[in-house]
Amino acid sequence: MGKNLTTRSEDYSKWYNELVVKADLAENSGVRGCMVIKPYGFAIWEKIQAGLDKMFKETGHENAYFPLFIPKSYLSKEASHVEGFAKECAVVTHYRLKNAEDGSGIIVDPEAKLEEELIVRPTSETIIWDTYRRWIQSYRDLPLLINQWANVVRWEMRTRLFLRTSEFLWQEGHTAHATEKEAVAEAELILDIYADFAENHMAVPVIKGTKTESERFAGAIETYCIEALMQDGKALQAGTSHFLGQNFAKAFDVKFATKEGNQEYVWATSWGVSTRLIGALIMAHSDDNGLVLPPKLAPIQVVIIPIYKGLDQLEAISEKVNPLVKQLRAKGISVKYDDRDTQKPGFKFNEYELKGVPVRLAIGQRDLDNGTFEVARRDTLAKETVLAEDLISKIEFLMEDIQSNIFQRASDFRNANITEVNSYDEFKDILEKKGGFIAAYWDGTSETEERIKEETKATIRCIPLEAKSESGSCMVTGKPSARRVLFAKAY
């Protein structure tokens, strides 16, 4: 199975697109801008989903499901929200088709026009806050901590598998609180959950911060985010958590009776991550040989490949391997024994290297005679011979070691690609020659932010939460600046 991947240094974008398809993660569909997520890609999403879902539920959140369609009038109730999404909306105008009278095919029945158009959800704040008006009556109903796993549609003209598609899968949390303090704490809690998941499951180091006013979610008072750095030096927004204030509560008249009997508007948050995380996973770790997956998110953590001549040898190997498979599965390790007779071992080695399986075991007649296995790890491509009696403990060690090594490698790369600059010329030079995150002083105005974006295509990725408080001068205008912010070109 020749991988024949374009190398990252040759054309990073082409490498990514080829890898997604050749590793059987996804493909373009018959609907322009939409993708088909194949079983192997969906298995990664299921692991992401399971890990995050557990973390949400451990912090008191519950799952629900809300309609795919949103009445147009709902979307218009919160002015900045509709303005933020208006250009991305898919609109349903009719509810019936019919055969054309001239026999040319199916047409939209002009008599079946909806009284009010329906929007295919780009996000669910409006339909959910209309629902919360019925669910929330008193302080006893708060906090309301709801999440949904769903699909959304945001009409995109330029698409890329996982990173930007017209339809994508995600989770969106929507919570209601009695006080501003509780809602802000919720938004920050979710940010910490996202960062924890990114670093400890995805092995992707992230920087936590807030967005500038122009980059905030439409309708939010504050947008918190985690930003990751990909191997080509571009940033990727990996998750966002929004403090919505009382904007949506006021738009949909969601009030509650306080303990003192007063009527007050609730305080809100919303937050989400999407299948874009799979794109982050690919671009943060993978190499010119294919995917490199952290063990915690790999659909197959260990693959065992027999090397044999004739059925007798295969049967002898299988007798040795089958109990091992059961032992590994009993320890929660996902394992595949690939005894297909339709492909040669070399083809299988290539296939699982391309698919990023963390550990590969090979066993042939000589291994049977010596009581050994050949063990290869995907992250370093190192191989060693291990005695059968030491194999379980070796694999358990490798699950942790590969996970931490992948994270360390990504952290070292990220840290080596954060550059502090003090002048605009230096900024443009670093952006062109090195890329990565650039920490620079900014005067806090949207005019300067927009100028930098227009002239360099770099944006303010975030105002880091853990940034040193040190004053300086804006690299563009020379005006006073309270702290450095992080710039980068981004996906």
Secondary structure, 3 states (H helix, E strand, C coil): CCCCCCCCCCCHHHHHHHHHHHCCCEEECCCCCCEEECHHHHHHHHHHHHHHHHHHHHCCCEECCCCCEEEHHHHCCCHHHHHHHHHHCEEEEECCEEECCCCCCEEECHHHEEEEEEEECCCCHHHHHHHHHHHCCEHHHCCEEEEEEEEEECCCCCCECCCECCEEEEEEEEEEECCHHHHHHHHHHHHHHHHHHHHHCCCCCCEEEECCHHHCCCCCCEEEEEEEECCCCCEEEEEEEEEEECHHHHHCCCEEECCCCCEEECEEEEEEEECHHHHHHHHHHCECCECCCCHHHCCCCEEEEECCCHHHHHHHHHHHHHHHHHHHHHCCCCEEECCCCCCCHHHHHHHHHHCCCCEEEEECHHHHHHCEEEEEECCCCCEEEEEHHHHHHHHHHHHHHHHHHHHHHHHHHHHHCEEECCCHHHHHHHHHHCCCEEEEECCCCHHHHHHHHHHHCCEEEEEECCCCCCCEECCCCCCEECCEEEEECEC
